[in-house]
């Protein structure tokens, strides 16, 4: 049976967790000094390693011979905890969010662990618990048995009561950097004997938006489509990402305020099967790259990963004169994102947004010219 990449390469030791060194180092130090807290809160965006880190930590604090703070994966306790075990229980709060389930959990925490030193309860998506369930959990979090450790994981920490937050040691998981995701992808593709080019890796890493799981899931789709040779073209075919040439052309027409040609080009791109939402997001990302080029100058070359000839074309667009138009375009496109997502006529919504962008830039220029004339007549 085929195992998805994100499952096959799920980290089982701390050294394999990427992008969360600030958390990993703290947890390792706690294990080494035997200062294990009774309750932890892991919060952050999806796919950043919260549950994986919780599982590694639960095995590490029970391991008989930990290696640099990580489970050795060789001792009898580690082997026992790799399988379904009563000492490490993972609870999905989305489907077990009632007070009865938490009351049952409170009864179970009284019993000591069977094979390890600690009994660990990992409560995933803990923000889904009901108010009564939180109240039932509160007393146990406040005074748990010495052999019990709670690890609460959530993507929406703002939904947790302050009484729960105050009783947990909180760790905020960051989005994983583009560089770390790219390195992980390269390592995995080499292990899978799949050839690739640097541009395809960059596109995949960007598409993951800081989530390891999302990045590997997207890579899985692209590999299934491309076979054993992953190329830039195959990736954009799967993801429906607009080519840079299209972005350059559309942006030129917007900056030139050529409404007729811009709508014609837009129609051509959308008629090829491109989603208006995807095209809008691609255009926002492209315009954001132009802002980076204008702001960071040559340093932006490290962030904006494109071919040299494309970078030169982007530099020509990223000027002081175009700065306000680019910012205005991003603002207008960002405001219609929700409408594009749920509208029954997304093409019309995007076309209207483009018209608004061009008209707004024309109006701004007229106001500037008027101000200049007034200043010439009535100098300050």
ABEGO torsion letter per residue (X at the ends): XBBBAAAAABBABAAABBGAAAAAAAAAAAAAAGBBBABBBBBEBBGAGAAAAAAAAAAAAABABBBGGBBAGABAAAAAAABBBAABBBBBAAABABAAAAAAAAAAAABBBAABABBBBBBBGAAABBAAAAAAAAAAAABBBAABBBBBBBABAAABBAAAAAABBBBBBBBBBAAAAAAAAAAAAAAAGBBBBAAAAAAAAAAAGGBAAAAAAAAAAAAAAAEABBBAAAAAAAAGBBBAAAAAAAAAAAAAGBAAAAAAAAAAAAAAGBBAAAAAAAAAAAAAAAAAAAAAEAAAAAABBBBAAAAAAAAAABBAAAAAAAAAAAAAAAAAAAAAAABABAAAAAAAAAAAAAAAAAAAAAAAAAAAAAAAABBX
